Amino acid sequence: CLKDMNAGYTTIGVQRADFQIRQNGRSIREIYSRGELKLLSFVLHLSQMIFMNKYLKSGAILLIDDLFAEIDANNTEKLFKTLRHYNYKTFITSTDETLMSSHKKDGDKVFHVEHGTLKEVL
């Protein structure tokens, strides 16, 4: 598709997990905040992982990009509690090293990436 070639990435397709959820006939993208949409996305992905682990006996890795952006402290704490409950392998990115370190528990690892170099944060 010419649009995809110009953009440098695919703009539609199953790999983008594009689908719509409507509430009272309106797209939730028009109604919900970015933080609420991010939490909904997390819940949908977590549901998928629970299904995979239970019925397919297949382990999965959860990737969460820029966790702390647009999600308040209360919901962030709930999210971490949920992740710890299920104990899935999880990679979380953030630009705020302090917030990442504040949620670190025994056994967790925090890394800093700068100019392509990966270094564990103690």
C-alpha positions as CSV (number, residue, x, y, z in Angstrom):
1,C,0.0,0.0,0.0
2,L,1.4,3.4,-1.0
3,K,0.2,5.0,2.3
4,D,2.2,2.4,4.2
5,M,5.3,2.9,2.1
6,N,5.2,6.6,2.6
7,A,4.6,6.2,6.4
8,G,7.4,3.6,6.7
9,Y,5.1,1.3,8.7
10,T,1.9,-0.6,8.3
11,T,-1.1,1.6,9.0
12,I,-3.8,-1.1,9.1
13,G,-3.8,-4.8,9.8
14,V,-4.1,-7.5,12.4
15,Q,-0.6,-6.9,13.6
16,R,-1.8,-3.5,14.9
17,A,-4.6,-5.1,16.8
18,D,-7.0,-2.5,15.3
19,F,-10.6,-2.9,16.5
20,Q,-13.2,-0.5,17.8
21,I,-15.1,-0.4,21.0
22,R,-18.2,1.7,21.1
23,Q,-20.2,3.1,24.0
24,N,-23.6,4.5,23.3
25,G,-22.8,4.5,19.6
26,R,-19.6,6.6,20.0
27,S,-16.0,5.3,19.7
28,I,-14.4,5.2,23.2
29,R,-11.5,7.1,21.6
30,E,-13.8,10.1,21.6
31,I,-15.0,9.5,25.2
32,Y,-12.1,8.1,27.3
33,S,-8.9,9.8,28.3
34,R,-5.6,8.6,27.0
35,G,-4.9,7.1,30.5
36,E,-8.2,5.2,30.5
37,L,-7.5,3.9,27.0
38,K,-4.1,2.8,28.1
39,L,-5.6,0.9,31.1
40,L,-8.2,-0.7,28.9
41,S,-5.5,-1.8,26.5
42,F,-3.6,-3.3,29.5
43,V,-6.7,-5.2,30.7
44,L,-7.3,-6.6,27.2
45,H,-3.7,-7.8,26.8
46,L,-3.7,-9.3,30.3
47,S,-6.9,-11.2,29.4
48,Q,-5.2,-12.5,26.4
49,M,-2.2,-13.7,28.5
50,I,-4.5,-15.4,31.0
51,F,-6.2,-17.2,28.2
52,M,-2.9,-18.3,26.6
53,N,-1.5,-19.5,29.9
54,K,-4.6,-21.4,30.9
55,Y,-5.9,-23.0,27.7
56,L,-2.9,-23.0,25.4
57,K,-0.3,-23.7,28.1
58,S,1.8,-21.1,26.4
59,G,3.9,-18.6,28.2
60,A,3.8,-15.0,27.0
61,I,5.8,-11.9,27.7
62,L,4.0,-8.7,28.4
63,L,5.6,-5.5,27.0
64,I,4.3,-2.2,28.4
65,D,5.7,1.0,26.8
66,D,6.0,4.2,28.8
67,L,3.9,2.9,31.7
68,F,3.8,6.0,33.8
69,A,2.7,8.3,30.9
70,E,-1.0,9.3,31.4
71,I,-1.7,6.9,34.2
72,D,-2.1,8.3,37.7
73,A,-0.2,6.9,40.8
74,N,-3.3,5.0,42.1
75,N,-3.9,3.1,38.9
76,T,-0.1,2.5,38.4
77,E,0.0,0.9,41.9
78,K,-3.0,-1.3,40.9
79,L,-1.4,-2.3,37.7
80,F,1.8,-3.3,39.5
81,K,-0.2,-5.3,42.0
82,T,-2.0,-7.1,39.2
83,L,1.3,-7.8,37.4
84,R,2.8,-9.3,40.6
85,H,-0.3,-11.4,41.2
86,Y,0.0,-13.1,37.8
87,N,3.8,-13.2,37.8
88,Y,4.2,-13.0,34.1
89,K,7.5,-12.0,32.5
90,T,7.1,-8.3,31.9
91,F,9.2,-5.6,30.3
92,I,8.2,-2.1,31.1
93,T,9.7,1.0,29.5
94,S,9.7,4.4,31.1
95,T,11.6,7.7,30.8
96,D,11.4,8.2,34.6
97,E,14.0,6.1,36.3
98,T,12.9,7.2,39.8
99,L,9.4,5.9,39.3
100,M,10.6,2.6,37.9
101,S,13.0,2.2,40.9
102,S,10.3,3.1,43.4
103,H,8.2,0.1,42.2
104,K,11.1,-2.3,42.1
105,K,10.7,-5.4,44.3
106,D,13.2,-8.2,45.1
107,G,14.0,-10.1,42.0
108,D,13.1,-7.3,39.6
109,K,15.7,-5.7,37.5
110,V,15.8,-2.2,36.2
111,F,18.0,-1.2,33.3
112,H,19.0,2.1,31.8
113,V,19.6,2.4,28.0
114,E,21.6,5.3,26.7
115,H,23.1,5.6,23.2
116,G,22.5,1.9,22.6
117,T,24.3,0.8,25.8
118,L,22.4,-1.3,28.4
119,K,23.3,-0.9,32.1
120,E,21.6,-2.4,35.1
121,V,20.5,0.1,37.7
122,L,21.2,-1.0,41.2
